[in-house]
Amino acid sequence: MEKKRTQQRQKRSLLIFLPGMLLVAATILLALIVMWIRYGATPTLPYDDLTEPMVSSALNSLPPMQQDNDALAKEAEQSNTAITNTQKPADTQPGTSPSAATASGITSSGATVTGFMPLPELPVKTEKPSDIPKLPTTRIAYSYGVATGGKPHQISIDNQKFFDSKGYKALALDTKSTDKRLYLTFDVGYENGITGKILDTLKEKKVPAAFFATQHHLKTNPELAARMISEGHIVGNHSVTHPDFTTISRAKMIEEIQGFDNYLRKNFGYTSPYFRFPAGSYSEEALDVVQSLGFTSVFWSVAWADWDTSRQQGKKVAFDTITARLHPGAVILLHAVSTDDAEALGDIIDWARAQGYAFRALTEY
């Protein structure tokens, strides 16, 4: 009888204990799902008809940025507003190509892959809590509106009005100039074997451009970045690891921006004051961080869904789509992985010039 009572008590305990364990397991599972969605998934943002992955598959294998504290401890000897290094290449003669870099990006003579000597690296900026302005951290998914009839979309106009009214150094649309000017920019997160062809066309047509690169692209394709610089283009800052800037701390934003700039300085003897937010995702706090480091945030008023290499639609589609959206003061965003863009680029340039447009460098804004 006593044994039977013991068995009954055990059954009752199990019936009480089991639901509790199931509830705990369900709670843990729910927490893991939330964490995966928050940190592990790769989100996308609405870009009208442009939806660029926050982090491309080519960047997924990148290790966390290693901060070289000794190197970053150097005090800057030059302003961060310089566009190009004016020093004479140490190991090249006029009219010749820079010598090949070693794995570190530095040649045997001590010069960088561009032929320039390294620039002093900037120490990572630290801020006292009292110096940090209290600004909105709300995520803003950038949208530009599809321009038609040779006029910018109202969304692009409002974007620039917002930046100007708040005093942010940011460019989405040139509303100051009265001529029919265009600013051509490319995002280069990874290499798809097309950037060289784009550079060939720009050289042939004598068109300046800005290439917003990740550190991954600089490391894996130093010869392309060196060519951009030597041919007079801007190499812009697209961050070290291409994160969503609304999901990282202010200190991490600074590391991403200055880490990229210091890599350019050390390995290319070059710097430029232009930054583009990965996937266009930003907040007012992020705009302030970029500006506090001496950079201008560059957005766009013309773009299209060219980034998806599995959905290339042909040269004609690229030509028709891009030319239909051009307007005075446009900042054009193209992706250097698009075969469609590369094939149509020369014709787009010729068509734009025939309509009275002129291509300008960002430095002319």
C-alpha positions in Angstrom: 0.0 0.0 0.0 2.8 2.4 0.9 4.6 1.6 -2.4 1.4 2.5 -4.3 1.1 5.8 -2.4 4.7 6.6 -3.3 4.1 5.9 -7.0 1.0 8.1 -6.9 3.0 11.0 -5.3 5.7 10.6 -8.0 3.1 10.7 -10.8 1.6 13.9 -9.3 5.0 15.5 -9.0 5.8 14.6 -12.6 2.5 16.1 -13.7 3.3 19.3 -11.9 7.0 19.4 -12.9 6.5 18.6 -16.6 4.4 21.6 -17.6 6.8 23.9 -15.8 9.7 22.5 -17.8 7.8 22.8 -21.0 7.1 26.5 -20.2 10.8 27.1 -19.5 11.8 25.4 -22.7 9.3 27.4 -24.7 10.5 30.7 -23.1 14.2 29.9 -24.0 13.2 28.9 -27.6 11.3 32.2 -28.0 14.2 34.2 -26.7 16.6 32.4 -29.1 14.2 33.2 -32.0 14.1 36.8 -31.0 17.9 37.0 -30.8 18.3 35.3 -34.1 15.9 37.8 -35.8 17.6 40.7 -34.0 21.2 39.7 -34.6 21.6 36.8 -36.8 19.3 37.4 -39.7 20.3 39.5 -42.7 17.6 42.1 -43.1 16.8 44.2 -46.2 15.5 47.7 -46.5 12.9 49.2 -48.9 14.8 51.3 -51.5 11.7 51.9 -53.7 12.7 49.4 -56.3 16.2 49.0 -55.0 16.7 46.5 -52.2 20.4 45.9 -51.4 21.3 43.2 -48.9 22.6 44.7 -45.7 25.7 42.4 -45.9 26.6 40.7 -49.1 27.5 37.0 -49.2 31.0 38.0 -50.1 31.3 39.9 -46.8 29.8 37.2 -44.5 33.2 35.5 -44.1 35.0 38.7 -42.9 36.5 38.5 -39.4 35.8 41.2 -36.9 37.9 44.3 -37.4 41.2 44.0 -35.6 42.1 47.4 -34.0 45.8 48.2 -34.2 46.0 50.4 -31.2 49.7 51.1 -31.7 49.2 52.3 -35.2 46.1 54.3 -34.3 48.0 56.1 -31.5 49.8 58.1 -34.2 48.7 61.7 -34.2 47.3 62.9 -37.5 49.6 65.3 -39.4 47.1 66.1 -42.1 43.5 67.2 -42.3 40.9 64.6 -43.0 39.5 66.8 -45.7 42.2 66.0 -48.2 41.0 64.3 -51.4 44.2 63.0 -52.8 47.8 62.7 -51.7 49.8 65.3 -53.5 53.2 63.7 -52.8 55.1 62.3 -55.8 55.1 58.5 -55.9 58.3 57.3 -54.4 58.9 54.4 -56.7 57.3 55.4 -60.0 58.1 57.8 -62.8 55.5 60.0 -64.5 53.4 58.1 -67.0 54.2 54.7 -65.5 52.0 52.4 -63.4 52.6 52.1 -59.6 54.6 49.1 -58.7 52.9 46.0 -57.3 52.3 46.0 -53.5 53.2 43.2 -51.2 50.6 41.4 -49.1 50.6 44.3 -46.7 50.0 46.8 -49.4 53.4 48.3 -49.0 56.2 48.0 -51.7 59.8 47.2 -51.0 60.6 50.9 -51.2 58.2 51.7 -48.4 55.6 53.2 -50.7 52.0 52.0 -50.9 50.3 50.3 -53.8 49.6 53.7 -55.3 53.2 54.7 -55.2 52.5 57.2 -52.5 54.1 57.0 -49.1 51.7 56.1 -46.3 49.7 58.9 -44.7 49.7 59.2 -40.9 46.8 57.2 -39.4 44.2 58.9 -37.2 43.7 57.8 -33.6 40.2 56.4 -33.1 38.2 59.3 -31.7 36.9 58.9 -28.2 34.1 61.0 -26.8 33.2 61.9 -23.3 29.6 61.2 -22.4 29.1 64.9 -21.8 30.2 65.7 -25.4 27.8 63.4 -27.1 24.7 65.2 -28.4 21.3 63.7 -27.5 20.0 62.9 -31.0 17.3 60.5 -32.3 18.6 57.0 -32.8 15.4 55.9 -34.7 16.3 53.9 -37.8 15.6 55.7 -41.1 15.5 53.4 -44.2 16.5 55.7 -47.0 14.1 56.2 -49.9 14.5 58.5 -52.9 11.4 58.1 -55.1 11.6 57.3 -58.8 12.3 60.5 -60.8 10.4 61.1 -64.1 10.3 63.7 -66.7 13.7 65.1 -66.0 12.7 66.2 -62.5 13.7 64.7 -59.1 11.1 63.0 -57.1 9.6 65.0 -54.2 11.1 62.4 -51.7 14.6 63.3 -52.9 13.8 67.0 -52.6 12.5 66.5 -49.1 15.6 64.4 -48.2 17.9 67.3 -49.0 15.7 69.8 -47.3 15.8 67.7 -44.1 19.6 67.5 -44.2 20.0 71.2 -44.9 17.5 72.3 -42.2 19.2 70.2 -39.6 22.7 71.4 -40.6 23.9 67.9 -41.5 26.7 67.5 -44.1 24.8 65.2 -46.4 24.2 65.1 -50.1 21.2 63.4 -51.7 20.4 65.9 -54.4 22.3 69.0 -55.6 19.7 71.8 -55.1 22.3 74.6 -55.2 23.6 74.3 -58.7 21.7 75.8 -61.7 23.3 73.8 -64.4 22.4 70.2 -65.6 25.0 68.4 -63.6 25.2 64.7 -62.5 27.3 63.0 -59.9 28.2 59.4 -60.7 28.8 57.0 -57.8 29.3 53.3 -57.4 29.1 51.0 -54.5 31.8 48.2 -54.5 31.3 45.9 -51.6 32.9 42.9 -53.4 34.4 42.3 -56.8 32.5 40.6 -59.6 35.1 41.0 -62.3 33.4 44.1 -63.8 35.0 47.1 -62.1 37.9 47.2 -64.5 35.5 47.5 -67.5 33.7 50.3 -65.7 37.0 52.1 -65.2 37.9 51.6 -68.9 34.6 53.3 -69.9 35.1 56.2 -67.5 38.6 56.7 -68.8 37.5 56.6 -72.4 34.6 59.1 -71.7 36.6 61.2 -69.3 34.0 61.0 -66.6 34.8 61.4 -62.9 33.2 59.0 -60.4 33.2 58.1 -56.7 33.6 54.5 -55.7 32.3 53.7 -52.2 34.3 50.6 -51.2 34.3 48.3 -48.2 37.6 47.4 -46.6 37.1 43.9 -47.9 37.3 45.2 -51.5 40.4 47.2 -50.7 42.1 44.2 -49.2 41.2 41.8 -52.0 41.5 44.1 -54.9 44.2 46.7 -54.1 45.1 47.2 -57.8 41.6 48.3 -58.6 41.5 50.9 -55.8 45.0 52.1 -56.8 43.7 52.5 -60.4 40.7 54.5 -59.2 43.0 56.9 -57.3 45.6 57.2 -60.1 42.9 58.0 -62.7 41.4 60.8 -60.6 38.3 59.1 -59.1 37.3 59.3 -55.5 37.5 56.2 -53.3 34.8 56.8 -50.7 34.3 55.2 -47.3 31.6 52.5 -47.1 32.8 51.2 -43.7 35.0 48.2 -42.7 32.4 45.5 -42.4 29.2 47.0 -44.0 26.9 46.9 -40.8 23.6 48.5 -40.3 24.6 51.7 -38.6 21.3 51.9 -36.6 22.1 48.6 -34.8 25.6 49.4 -33.6 26.9 51.7 -30.8 28.3 55.2 -31.4 31.8 53.9 -30.6 31.4 51.1 -33.1 30.3 53.5 -35.8 33.5 55.5 -35.2 35.6 52.3 -35.4 33.9 51.4 -38.7 34.5 54.8 -40.3 38.0 55.5 -39.0 39.1 51.9 -39.4 38.4 52.1 -43.1 40.0 55.5 -43.4 43.2 54.4 -41.6 43.4 51.4 -43.9 43.3 53.8 -46.9 45.9 56.0 -45.3 48.3 53.2 -44.4 48.0 51.1 -47.5 47.2 53.6 -50.3 48.6 56.9 -49.0 45.2 58.4 -49.6 42.1 59.7 -47.9 38.8 61.3 -48.9 36.0 62.9 -46.8 33.0 61.1 -48.3 31.0 58.3 -46.5 28.0 56.2 -47.6 25.9 54.3 -45.1 25.7 50.6 -45.9 22.2 50.0 -47.5 21.3 53.6 -46.8 20.2 52.8 -43.2 20.9 55.7 -40.9 19.7 57.7 -37.9 20.3 61.3 -36.9 22.8 60.1 -34.4 24.7 58.3 -37.2 24.6 61.4 -39.3 26.2 63.3 -36.4 28.9 60.7 -36.0 29.9 60.9 -39.7 29.9 64.7 -39.6 31.9 64.8 -36.3 34.7 62.8 -38.0 34.9 65.3 -40.9 33.0 63.3 -43.5 30.0 64.1 -45.7 27.3 61.5 -46.0 26.5 60.8 -49.6 23.1 59.4 -50.5 21.5 59.4 -54.0 18.4 60.5 -56.0 18.8 58.0 -58.9 19.2 54.2 -58.5 17.6 51.0 -59.6 17.6 47.3 -58.7 21.0 46.5 -60.3 22.8 44.9 -57.3 21.3 41.4 -57.7 23.7 39.5 -60.0 21.1 36.8 -60.4 18.6 39.2 -61.9 20.5 41.0 -64.6 18.0 42.0 -67.3 20.3 43.2 -70.2 22.0 46.3 -71.4 18.8 47.9 -72.8 16.8 47.6 -69.5 19.7 49.3 -67.7 20.0 52.1 -70.3 16.2 52.8 -70.4 15.8 52.7 -66.7 18.7 54.9 -65.8 18.2 57.5 -68.5 14.5 57.8 -67.7 15.4 58.8 -64.1 18.1 61.4 -64.8 17.5 65.0 -63.7 19.6 68.0 -62.9 21.6 67.7 -59.7 21.2 63.9 -59.6 23.4 61.8 -57.4 23.5 58.4 -59.3 24.0 55.2 -57.4 25.1 52.2 -59.4 26.6 48.9 -58.2 29.9 47.8 -59.7 28.8 44.1 -59.7 26.2 44.7 -62.4 27.0 43.5 -65.9 24.0 45.4 -67.2 25.3 48.7 -65.9 28.8 48.0 -67.2 27.5 47.2 -70.7 25.2 50.3 -70.8 27.5 52.8 -69.1 29.1 54.3 -72.2 25.7 54.8 -73.9 24.2 56.3 -70.8 27.1 58.8 -70.7 26.7 59.7 -74.3 22.9 60.1 -74.0 23.2 62.3 -71.0 25.7 64.6 -72.6 23.5 64.8 -75.7 20.7 66.1 -73.4 23.0 68.8 -72.0 24.1 67.1 -68.8 27.7 67.3 -67.5 29.3 64.8 -65.1 30.9 66.4 -62.1 33.1 65.1 -59.2 31.7 65.3 -55.7 34.5 67.8 -54.9 32.6 70.2 -57.2 29.5 70.2 -55.0 
